[in-house]
Amino acid sequence: MLDIIEFMEDLELDKDKLDIKTLYKLVEDVYNSSVVAEVFCENFPEIAEIGNITPLVRMIHQKIDKAYAMLIDTKPEII
């Protein structure tokens, strides 16, 4: 899996270095992870700790879903 922190540190806000394919892969990986986390939370609501983090997991999933959808819409142009 690609390391997003390392990617962002290497980028150093230089748009010429922005690798859209790498960004797409990073967002795709995070999106897939958020789906797994949300399904896990939905399947184990009886565990108190999971109930506590479920709203956060849903919020993260919603935000990454929007970012992933935006990248999917542009994917034919970038790959």
DOVOSE-280035 format. One line per 10 residues: number of its first residue (from 1); their letters; for each residue x negated, y negated, z of N, C-alpha, C, O. Coordinates in nm, 2 decimals. Example, Ala and Ser with C-alpha at 12.3 -4.5 7.8 and 13.67 -1.06 7.14 Angstrom:
<pts>
1) AS) -1.32,0.57,0.78,-1.23,0.45,0.78,-1.32,0.33,0.78,-1.42,0.33,0.85; -1.28,0.22,0.71,-1.37,0.11,0.71,-1.29,0.00,0.79,-1.34,-0.11,0.80
</pts>
This chain:
<pts>
1) MLDIIEFMED) -0.08,0.12,0.00,0.00,0.00,0.00,-0.09,-0.12,0.00,-0.19,-0.13,0.07; -0.05,-0.22,-0.07,-0.12,-0.35,-0.08,-0.11,-0.43,0.05,0.00,-0.42,0.11; -0.21,-0.50,0.09,-0.21,-0.57,0.21,-0.17,-0.72,0.18,-0.25,-0.79,0.12; -0.05,-0.76,0.22,0.00,-0.89,0.19,-0.09,-1.01,0.25,-0.11,-1.11,0.19; -0.14,-0.98,0.37,-0.22,-1.09,0.44,-0.35,-1.11,0.36,-0.39,-1.22,0.33; -0.41,-1.00,0.32,-0.54,-1.01,0.24,-0.51,-1.08,0.11,-0.59,-1.16,0.06; -0.40,-1.04,0.05,-0.36,-1.10,-0.08,-0.34,-1.25,-0.07,-0.39,-1.33,-0.15; -0.27,-1.30,0.04,-0.24,-1.44,0.06,-0.37,-1.51,0.09,-0.39,-1.63,0.05; -0.46,-1.45,0.17,-0.59,-1.51,0.21,-0.67,-1.53,0.08,-0.74,-1.64,0.06; -0.67,-1.43,-0.01,-0.75,-1.44,-0.13,-0.69,-1.55,-0.22,-0.76,-1.61,-0.30
11) LELDKDKLDI) -0.56,-1.56,-0.22,-0.49,-1.66,-0.31,-0.54,-1.80,-0.28,-0.56,-1.88,-0.37; -0.55,-1.84,-0.15,-0.59,-1.97,-0.11,-0.52,-2.08,-0.18,-0.58,-2.18,-0.21; -0.39,-2.06,-0.20,-0.30,-2.16,-0.26,-0.34,-2.21,-0.40,-0.31,-2.32,-0.44; -0.42,-2.12,-0.47,-0.46,-2.15,-0.60,-0.37,-2.08,-0.70,-0.38,-1.96,-0.72; -0.28,-2.16,-0.76,-0.18,-2.10,-0.85,-0.24,-2.02,-0.97,-0.18,-1.93,-1.02; -0.36,-2.06,-1.01,-0.43,-1.99,-1.12,-0.46,-1.85,-1.08,-0.47,-1.77,-1.17; -0.48,-1.82,-0.95,-0.51,-1.69,-0.91,-0.39,-1.60,-0.88,-0.40,-1.49,-0.85; -0.27,-1.66,-0.89,-0.15,-1.59,-0.85,-0.13,-1.47,-0.95,-0.11,-1.49,-1.07; -0.13,-1.35,-0.90,-0.10,-1.23,-0.98,0.04,-1.19,-0.95,0.07,-1.13,-0.85; 0.13,-1.22,-1.05,0.27,-1.19,-1.03,0.30,-1.05,-1.02,0.39,-1.01,-0.95
21) KTLYKLVEDV) 0.22,-0.96,-1.09,0.24,-0.82,-1.08,0.21,-0.77,-0.94,0.28,-0.68,-0.88; 0.10,-0.82,-0.88,0.07,-0.78,-0.74,0.18,-0.83,-0.64,0.22,-0.76,-0.55; 0.22,-0.96,-0.66,0.33,-1.01,-0.58,0.46,-0.93,-0.60,0.52,-0.90,-0.50; 0.49,-0.89,-0.72,0.61,-0.80,-0.74,0.60,-0.67,-0.66,0.69,-0.63,-0.60; 0.48,-0.61,-0.67,0.46,-0.48,-0.60,0.47,-0.50,-0.45,0.53,-0.42,-0.38; 0.42,-0.61,-0.39,0.43,-0.64,-0.25,0.57,-0.66,-0.21,0.61,-0.60,-0.11; 0.65,-0.74,-0.28,0.79,-0.76,-0.25,0.87,-0.63,-0.26,0.95,-0.61,-0.18; 0.84,-0.55,-0.36,0.91,-0.43,-0.38,0.88,-0.33,-0.26,0.97,-0.27,-0.21; 0.76,-0.33,-0.21,0.72,-0.24,-0.10,0.79,-0.29,0.03,0.85,-0.21,0.10; 0.80,-0.42,0.05,0.86,-0.48,0.17,1.01,-0.45,0.16,1.08,-0.41,0.26
31) YNSSVVAEVF) 1.07,-0.47,0.04,1.22,-0.44,0.02,1.25,-0.30,0.06,1.34,-0.27,0.13; 1.17,-0.20,0.00,1.20,-0.06,0.03,1.18,-0.03,0.18,1.26,0.05,0.23; 1.08,-0.09,0.24,1.07,-0.07,0.39,1.19,-0.13,0.46,1.23,-0.07,0.56; 1.24,-0.24,0.42,1.35,-0.30,0.49,1.48,-0.22,0.48,1.56,-0.21,0.57; 1.49,-0.15,0.36,1.61,-0.06,0.34,1.60,0.06,0.44,1.70,0.09,0.50; 1.48,0.11,0.45,1.46,0.23,0.54,1.49,0.18,0.69,1.55,0.25,0.76; 1.44,0.07,0.73,1.46,0.02,0.86,1.60,-0.01,0.89,1.65,0.03,1.00; 1.67,-0.07,0.80,1.82,-0.09,0.82,1.90,0.03,0.83,1.98,0.04,0.92; 1.87,0.13,0.74,1.94,0.26,0.75,1.91,0.33,0.88,2.00,0.39,0.95; 1.79,0.32,0.93,1.75,0.38,1.06,1.83,0.32,1.17,1.88,0.39,1.26
41) CENFPEIAEI) 1.84,0.18,1.17,1.91,0.11,1.27,2.06,0.15,1.27,2.12,0.17,1.38; 2.12,0.17,1.15,2.26,0.20,1.14,2.28,0.34,1.19,2.39,0.37,1.24; 2.19,0.43,1.18,2.20,0.57,1.22,2.18,0.60,1.36,2.22,0.70,1.41; 2.12,0.50,1.44,2.09,0.52,1.58,2.13,0.41,1.66,2.05,0.35,1.74; 2.26,0.36,1.65,2.30,0.24,1.73,2.31,0.27,1.88,2.31,0.18,1.96; 2.31,0.40,1.92,2.33,0.43,2.06,2.20,0.41,2.14,2.20,0.40,2.26; 2.09,0.39,2.07,1.96,0.36,2.14,1.95,0.21,2.16,1.96,0.13,2.06; 1.94,0.17,2.29,1.95,0.03,2.32,1.85,-0.06,2.25,1.88,-0.16,2.20; 1.73,-0.01,2.24,1.62,-0.09,2.18,1.65,-0.11,2.03,1.62,-0.22,1.97; 1.71,-0.01,1.96,1.74,-0.03,1.82,1.86,-0.12,1.81,1.86,-0.21,1.71
51) GNITPLVRMI) 1.95,-0.12,1.90,2.06,-0.21,1.89,2.01,-0.36,1.91,2.07,-0.45,1.85; 1.91,-0.37,1.99,1.85,-0.51,2.01,1.78,-0.56,1.88,1.79,-0.69,1.86; 1.72,-0.48,1.80,1.65,-0.53,1.69,1.73,-0.52,1.56,1.69,-0.58,1.45; 1.85,-0.46,1.56,1.93,-0.45,1.44,1.96,-0.58,1.37,1.95,-0.59,1.25; 2.00,-0.68,1.45,2.03,-0.81,1.38,1.91,-0.87,1.31,1.92,-0.92,1.20; 1.79,-0.85,1.37,1.67,-0.90,1.30,1.64,-0.82,1.18,1.60,-0.88,1.07; 1.65,-0.69,1.18,1.63,-0.60,1.07,1.72,-0.64,0.95,1.68,-0.65,0.84; 1.85,-0.67,0.99,1.95,-0.70,0.88,1.91,-0.84,0.82,1.92,-0.85,0.70; 1.87,-0.93,0.90,1.83,-1.07,0.85,1.71,-1.05,0.76,1.70,-1.11,0.65; 1.61,-0.98,0.80,1.49,-0.96,0.71,1.53,-0.89,0.58,1.48,-0.93,0.48
61) HQKIDKAYAM) 1.61,-0.79,0.59,1.66,-0.72,0.47,1.73,-0.82,0.38,1.71,-0.81,0.25; 1.82,-0.90,0.43,1.89,-0.99,0.34,1.80,-1.09,0.27,1.81,-1.12,0.15; 1.70,-1.14,0.35,1.60,-1.24,0.29,1.51,-1.17,0.18,1.49,-1.23,0.07; 1.46,-1.06,0.21,1.38,-0.99,0.11,1.46,-0.94,-0.01,1.41,-0.93,-0.12; 1.59,-0.91,0.01,1.68,-0.87,-0.09,1.69,-0.98,-0.20,1.69,-0.96,-0.32; 1.71,-1.11,-0.15,1.72,-1.22,-0.24,1.59,-1.24,-0.31,1.59,-1.27,-0.43; 1.47,-1.23,-0.25,1.34,-1.25,-0.31,1.32,-1.14,-0.42,1.27,-1.17,-0.53; 1.36,-1.02,-0.38,1.34,-0.90,-0.48,1.43,-0.92,-0.60,1.39,-0.90,-0.71; 1.55,-0.97,-0.57,1.65,-0.99,-0.69,1.59,-1.10,-0.78,1.60,-1.08,-0.90; 1.53,-1.20,-0.72,1.48,-1.31,-0.81,1.36,-1.25,-0.89,1.35,-1.29,-1.01
71) LIDTKPEII) 1.28,-1.17,-0.83,1.17,-1.11,-0.91,1.22,-1.01,-1.01,1.16,-1.00,-1.12; 1.32,-0.93,-0.98,1.37,-0.84,-1.08,1.42,-0.91,-1.20,1.41,-0.87,-1.32; 1.49,-1.03,-1.18,1.54,-1.11,-1.29,1.43,-1.16,-1.38,1.45,-1.18,-1.50; 1.31,-1.17,-1.33,1.20,-1.22,-1.41,1.10,-1.11,-1.46,1.01,-1.14,-1.54; 1.13,-0.99,-1.41,1.03,-0.88,-1.44,1.00,-0.86,-1.59,0.89,-0.84,-1.62; 1.10,-0.86,-1.68,1.07,-0.84,-1.82,0.97,-0.94,-1.87,0.89,-0.91,-1.96; 0.97,-1.06,-1.82,0.88,-1.17,-1.86,0.74,-1.15,-1.81,0.65,-1.20,-1.87; 0.73,-1.09,-1.69,0.60,-1.08,-1.63,0.52,-0.95,-1.65,0.40,-0.95,-1.62; 0.59,-0.85,-1.68,0.52,-0.72,-1.69,0.52,-0.67,-1.84,0.47,-0.56,-1.87
</pts>
